[in-house]
């Protein structure tokens, strides 16, 4: 990836990593600042909205699809199970948005 903006977590707060990414491949790493930091400024609304959607998706994968509980015996099994769970979630979100006109994150709602 080049010439883009990536939304990061507070764990990527080091300025050296941000500068390296920008200098080498022109990637801007957008992370939320902590309220107690010097030069604190809140993130733009659109970034906060995208972060919330991503965080909601990850918590749904963990809670409803139990993505952390994986009893696979090989790496190929692991990849297949993760792919199945993310594909299922994406398909439900697509159906919610385009077919049922519902909020895309209503994953527990019955499809029919």
Z-matrix of the N, CA and C atoms (Angstrom, degrees):
N
C 1 1.447
C 2 1.520 1 108.72
N 3 1.293 2 115.26 1 142.94
C 4 1.462 3 122.16 2 178.70
C 5 1.523 4 109.51 3 -145.48
N 6 1.321 5 115.15 4 155.90
C 7 1.459 6 121.98 5 172.81
C 8 1.527 7 112.91 6 52.54
N 9 1.329 8 116.20 7 55.27
C 10 1.462 9 119.65 8 -179.46
C 11 1.527 10 109.71 9 -148.00
N 12 1.308 11 115.28 10 177.34
C 13 1.461 12 122.39 11 175.75
C 14 1.518 13 108.11 12 -115.76
N 15 1.322 14 116.52 13 131.84
C 16 1.458 15 122.22 14 178.35
C 17 1.519 16 108.08 15 -114.33
N 18 1.321 17 116.46 16 134.75
C 19 1.454 18 121.32 17 177.82
C 20 1.516 19 107.34 18 -88.43
N 21 1.323 20 116.82 19 119.47
C 22 1.456 21 121.66 20 -176.99
C 23 1.516 22 111.95 21 -110.42
N 24 1.304 23 114.81 22 176.75
C 25 1.448 24 123.36 23 179.64
C 26 1.522 25 108.83 24 -99.76
N 27 1.324 26 117.11 25 168.73
C 28 1.464 27 120.34 26 179.61
C 29 1.524 28 112.44 27 -63.61
N 30 1.312 29 117.28 28 -16.03
C 31 1.456 30 120.86 29 178.14
C 32 1.520 31 112.45 30 -69.92
N 33 1.322 32 118.56 31 -16.77
C 34 1.466 33 122.94 32 -179.39
C 35 1.525 34 111.03 33 -101.24
N 36 1.302 35 117.22 34 38.40
C 37 1.451 36 121.64 35 -171.29
C 38 1.531 37 113.32 36 -80.08
N 39 1.326 38 119.02 37 -11.39
C 40 1.466 39 121.70 38 -175.96
C 41 1.521 40 111.33 39 -64.59
N 42 1.312 41 115.50 40 126.79
C 43 1.461 42 120.70 41 -179.22
C 44 1.523 43 112.15 42 -66.10
N 45 1.324 44 117.64 43 -30.05
C 46 1.467 45 119.69 44 -179.43
C 47 1.519 46 111.16 45 -65.18
N 48 1.333 47 117.60 46 -40.09
C 49 1.462 48 120.42 47 177.55
C 50 1.521 49 110.68 48 -64.90
N 51 1.321 50 116.99 49 -41.42
C 52 1.462 51 120.62 50 179.50
C 53 1.523 52 110.87 51 -63.11
N 54 1.325 53 116.79 52 -43.86
C 55 1.459 54 120.47 53 179.75
C 56 1.521 55 111.89 54 -65.77
N 57 1.334 56 117.25 55 -40.56
C 58 1.462 57 120.43 56 178.35
C 59 1.526 58 111.33 57 -61.06
N 60 1.324 59 116.53 58 -45.78
C 61 1.462 60 119.88 59 178.53
C 62 1.522 61 111.05 60 -60.72
N 63 1.316 62 116.85 61 -43.69
C 64 1.460 63 119.55 62 -177.01
C 65 1.526 64 111.27 63 -68.38
N 66 1.321 65 116.72 64 -42.31
C 67 1.467 66 119.74 65 -178.47
C 68 1.521 67 112.47 66 -68.76
N 69 1.321 68 117.23 67 -40.75
C 70 1.461 69 119.88 68 -173.52
C 71 1.525 70 113.16 69 -79.40
N 72 1.327 71 118.11 70 -46.10
C 73 1.468 72 120.14 71 -173.88
C 74 1.525 73 113.93 72 -130.97
N 75 1.338 74 117.21 73 12.58
C 76 1.451 75 122.82 74 176.61
C 77 1.538 76 112.32 75 58.31
N 78 1.332 77 115.45 76 44.50
C 79 1.466 78 121.25 77 176.54
C 80 1.524 79 108.28 78 -107.65
N 81 1.324 80 114.91 79 126.29
C 82 1.461 81 120.14 80 176.97
C 83 1.523 82 108.29 81 -94.88
N 84 1.319 83 116.42 82 123.29
C 85 1.460 84 122.22 83 179.93
C 86 1.521 85 107.83 84 -95.91
N 87 1.318 86 117.03 85 110.89
C 88 1.459 87 123.61 86 -177.56
C 89 1.523 88 108.39 87 -96.17
N 90 1.326 89 116.95 88 110.59
C 91 1.465 90 121.19 89 179.94
C 92 1.524 91 109.37 90 -125.23
N 93 1.330 92 117.54 91 151.19
C 94 1.460 93 119.40 92 177.37
C 95 1.524 94 109.98 93 -75.42
N 96 1.309 95 116.01 94 138.30
C 97 1.457 96 120.11 95 176.49
C 98 1.519 97 108.62 96 -83.43
N 99 1.312 98 116.04 97 151.97
C 100 1.457 99 120.32 98 174.49
C 101 1.525 100 108.42 99 -79.22
N 102 1.320 101 116.14 100 148.29
C 103 1.465 102 120.68 101 -175.13
C 104 1.526 103 112.15 102 -65.06
N 105 1.330 104 117.64 103 -24.26
C 106 1.457 105 119.42 104 -178.05
C 107 1.533 106 113.03 105 -92.16
N 108 1.310 107 118.03 106 6.42
C 109 1.460 108 121.37 107 179.78
C 110 1.520 109 110.81 108 -80.43
N 111 1.333 110 114.70 109 150.35
C 112 1.457 111 119.38 110 172.24
C 113 1.522 112 107.38 111 -67.94
N 114 1.307 113 116.54 112 150.61
C 115 1.458 114 123.50 113 179.85
C 116 1.533 115 112.06 114 60.09
N 117 1.353 116 116.09 115 32.31
C 118 1.470 117 120.52 116 179.62
C 119 1.519 118 110.12 117 -64.11
N 120 1.319 119 115.36 118 134.50
C 121 1.456 120 121.30 119 170.28
C 122 1.527 121 107.18 120 -144.51
N 123 1.329 122 117.41 121 136.22
C 124 1.467 123 119.56 122 -178.55
C 125 1.523 124 111.08 123 -68.53
N 126 1.328 125 115.29 124 154.46
C 127 1.463 126 120.67 125 178.15
C 128 1.527 127 110.30 126 -72.24
N 129 1.310 128 116.52 127 154.87
C 130 1.476 129 119.17 128 175.06
C 131 1.533 130 110.54 129 -62.70
N 132 1.314 131 115.11 130 154.80
C 133 1.467 132 121.27 131 -176.38
C 134 1.532 133 112.11 132 -58.31
N 135 1.318 134 118.23 133 -41.02
C 136 1.472 135 120.78 134 -176.97
C 137 1.526 136 110.87 135 -64.32
N 138 1.331 137 117.71 136 -36.71
C 139 1.468 138 121.16 137 178.46
C 140 1.522 139 109.68 138 -69.23
N 141 1.339 140 117.49 139 -42.88
C 142 1.473 141 120.02 140 178.43
C 143 1.527 142 111.02 141 -61.87
N 144 1.325 143 116.44 142 -38.15
C 145 1.472 144 121.14 143 179.69
C 146 1.532 145 110.74 144 -65.52
N 147 1.341 146 116.97 145 -43.12
C 148 1.466 147 120.16 146 178.51
C 149 1.530 148 111.07 147 -66.08
N 150 1.341 149 116.29 148 -41.56
C 151 1.461 150 119.98 149 178.62
C 152 1.529 151 110.84 150 -60.29
N 153 1.328 152 116.71 151 -41.60
C 154 1.465 153 120.12 152 -179.38
C 155 1.522 154 110.77 153 -62.72
N 156 1.336 155 116.66 154 -41.23
C 157 1.463 156 120.33 155 178.98
C 158 1.531 157 110.77 156 -63.74
N 159 1.324 158 116.79 157 -42.25
C 160 1.467 159 121.20 158 179.79
C 161 1.526 160 110.39 159 -65.64
N 162 1.337 161 116.87 160 -46.40
C 163 1.465 162 120.61 161 179.86
C 164 1.529 163 111.16 162 -62.60
N 165 1.335 164 117.12 163 -39.43
C 166 1.463 165 120.76 164 177.98
C 167 1.524 166 110.73 165 -63.49
N 168 1.324 167 115.85 166 -42.30
C 169 1.465 168 120.49 167 179.40
C 170 1.525 169 110.91 168 -62.17
N 171 1.330 170 117.47 169 -45.48
C 172 1.458 171 120.46 170 179.90
C 173 1.529 172 111.58 171 -64.98
N 174 1.328 173 117.45 172 -40.06
C 175 1.464 174 118.22 173 179.80
C 176 1.526 175 111.24 174 -69.08
N 177 1.345 176 117.45 175 -31.66
C 178 1.461 177 119.51 176 175.49
C 179 1.523 178 111.04 177 -69.03
N 180 1.320 179 117.07 178 -39.42
C 181 1.466 180 119.30 179 176.36
C 182 1.519 181 110.52 180 -60.53
N 183 1.321 182 116.37 181 -41.31
C 184 1.465 183 120.01 182 -179.09
C 185 1.527 184 111.43 183 -71.85
N 186 1.335 185 117.11 184 -45.73
C 187 1.455 186 120.61 185 -173.99
C 188 1.516 187 114.48 186 -79.45
N 189 1.314 188 117.53 187 -51.09
C 190 1.456 189 120.90 188 -172.34
C 191 1.521 190 112.92 189 -89.18
N 192 1.311 191 116.94 190 -32.41
C 193 1.462 192 119.77 191 -177.94
C 194 1.519 193 112.36 192 -105.03
N 195 1.332 194 116.91 193 2.78
C 196 1.464 195 123.53 194 177.44
C 197 1.529 196 112.04 195 45.19
N 198 1.312 197 115.75 196 53.35
C 199 1.460 198 120.53 197 -176.59
C 200 1.535 199 111.68 198 -69.26
N 201 1.332 200 117.05 199 -23.59
C 202 1.464 201 119.55 200 178.78
C 203 1.524 202 111.89 201 -77.85
N 204 1.317 203 116.37 202 -24.19
C 205 1.467 204 120.31 203 178.10
C 206 1.516 205 107.51 204 -92.95
N 207 1.311 206 115.17 205 103.39
C 208 1.448 207 120.02 206 -175.45
C 209 1.521 208 108.45 207 -138.90
N 210 1.304 209 116.55 208 115.02
C 211 1.468 210 121.52 209 -176.02
C 212 1.519 211 111.91 210 -102.96
N 213 1.306 212 116.53 211 37.75
C 214 1.464 213 119.70 212 -178.86
C 215 1.522 214 110.50 213 -72.43
N 216 1.311 215 115.75 214 151.26
C 217 1.467 216 122.26 215 -177.44
C 218 1.525 217 112.65 216 -96.40
N 219 1.320 218 116.96 217 -18.61
C 220 1.464 219 119.71 218 -179.70
C 221 1.529 220 108.83 219 -141.24
N 222 1.312 221 115.92 220 168.05
C 223 1.455 222 120.13 221 -179.80
C 224 1.529 223 110.85 222 -66.43
N 225 1.327 224 117.43 223 -35.39
C 226 1.470 225 119.96 224 177.19
C 227 1.529 226 111.37 225 -63.53
N 228 1.333 227 117.62 226 -39.66
C 229 1.467 228 120.98 227 175.09
C 230 1.523 229 110.56 228 -62.35
N 231 1.318 230 115.75 229 -43.41
C 232 1.456 231 120.91 230 179.25
C 233 1.529 232 110.97 231 -59.50
N 234 1.337 233 116.38 232 -48.27
C 235 1.466 234 120.66 233 179.47
C 236 1.527 235 111.02 234 -60.85
N 237 1.327 236 116.84 235 -41.82
C 238 1.463 237 120.90 236 -178.90
C 239 1.520 238 111.10 237 -64.23
N 240 1.323 239 117.72 238 -42.95
C 241 1.464 240 120.72 239 -178.82
C 242 1.526 241 111.40 240 -67.52
N 243 1.327 242 117.04 241 -41.89
C 244 1.463 243 120.16 242 178.33
C 245 1.525 244 109.91 243 -64.49
N 246 1.314 245 116.81 244 -43.19
C 247 1.465 246 120.92 245 178.46
C 248 1.525 247 111.07 246 -61.87
N 249 1.324 248 117.64 247 -42.19
C 250 1.470 249 121.17 248 178.12
C 251 1.520 250 111.36 249 -61.01
N 252 1.323 251 116.76 250 -44.05
C 253 1.468 252 120.31 251 -177.09
C 254 1.522 253 111.37 252 -69.10
N 255 1.318 254 117.82 253 -41.34
C 256 1.465 255 119.41 254 179.25
C 257 1.528 256 111.12 255 -71.57
N 258 1.319 257 117.89 256 -35.55
C 259 1.465 258 120.78 257 177.33
C 260 1.526 259 110.80 258 -65.92
N 261 1.313 260 117.27 259 -42.42
C 262 1.464 261 121.38 260 177.93
C 263 1.520 262 110.86 261 -61.17
N 264 1.319 263 116.33 262 -45.31
C 265 1.462 264 120.29 263 179.11
C 266 1.517 265 111.26 264 -62.45
N 267 1.314 266 116.85 265 -43.99
C 268 1.462 267 121.03 266 179.79
C 269 1.523 268 111.09 267 -63.76
N 270 1.319 269 117.58 268 -40.45
C 271 1.467 270 121.41 269 179.36
C 272 1.530 271 110.94 270 -65.08
N 273 1.324 272 117.82 271 -41.75
C 274 1.467 273 120.83 272 178.12
C 275 1.529 274 109.89 273 -64.23
N 276 1.328 275 117.06 274 -42.14
C 277 1.462 276 119.76 275 177.98
C 278 1.535 277 111.14 276 -62.60
N 279 1.315 278 116.65 277 -41.88
C 280 1.466 279 120.65 278 178.12
C 281 1.525 280 111.05 279 -61.13
N 282 1.327 281 116.86 280 -46.57
C 283 1.466 282 120.18 281 179.50
C 284 1.525 283 111.71 282 -64.16
N 285 1.340 284 116.33 283 -40.93
C 286 1.462 285 119.42 284 178.63
C 287 1.524 286 111.40 285 -60.58
N 288 1.304 287 117.06 286 -41.85
C 289 1.470 288 120.32 287 -176.60
C 290 1.523 289 112.16 288 -76.31
N 291 1.310 290 117.43 289 -47.27
C 292 1.463 291 120.66 290 -169.89
C 293 1.521 292 115.18 291 -93.78
N 294 1.306 293 118.17 292 -27.83
C 295 1.458 294 120.01 293 -175.98
C 296 1.528 295 112.55 294 -103.50
N 297 1.339 296 116.00 295 -43.15
C 298 1.463 297 120.13 296 -173.49
C 299 1.526 298 113.82 297 -102.25
N 300 1.336 299 118.12 298 -6.08
C 301 1.472 300 122.42 299 -178.48
C 302 1.524 301 112.21 300 52.48
N 303 1.329 302 115.93 301 45.82
C 304 1.461 303 122.34 302 177.74
C 305 1.521 304 109.48 303 -113.38
N 306 1.314 305 114.82 304 171.08
C 307 1.456 306 120.82 305 172.97
C 308 1.530 307 107.89 306 -61.50
N 309 1.333 308 118.01 307 134.34
C 310 1.466 309 119.69 308 -174.18
C 311 1.519 310 112.82 309 -67.61
N 312 1.330 311 117.85 310 -20.25
C 313 1.452 312 119.42 311 -176.97
C 314 1.526 313 113.77 312 -91.62
N 315 1.321 314 118.35 313 8.53
C 316 1.474 315 120.99 314 174.42
C 317 1.530 316 108.51 315 -82.03
N 318 1.311 317 116.39 316 79.36
C 319 1.457 318 120.19 317 -175.88
C 320 1.522 319 112.93 318 -83.44
N 321 1.325 320 117.19 319 -24.34
C 322 1.465 321 119.30 320 -177.17
C 323 1.527 322 112.13 321 -85.81
N 324 1.305 323 118.37 322 -9.02
C 325 1.454 324 121.92 323 -179.76
C 326 1.522 325 110.36 324 -70.53
N 327 1.305 326 116.49 325 139.38
C 328 1.453 327 119.61 326 179.68
C 329 1.525 328 110.40 327 -66.09
N 330 1.321 329 116.81 328 143.47
C 331 1.455 330 121.01 329 -176.16
C 332 1.526 331 112.71 330 -75.25
N 333 1.311 332 117.44 331 -26.94
C 334 1.471 333 118.42 332 -175.94
C 335 1.490 334 112.07 333 -121.61
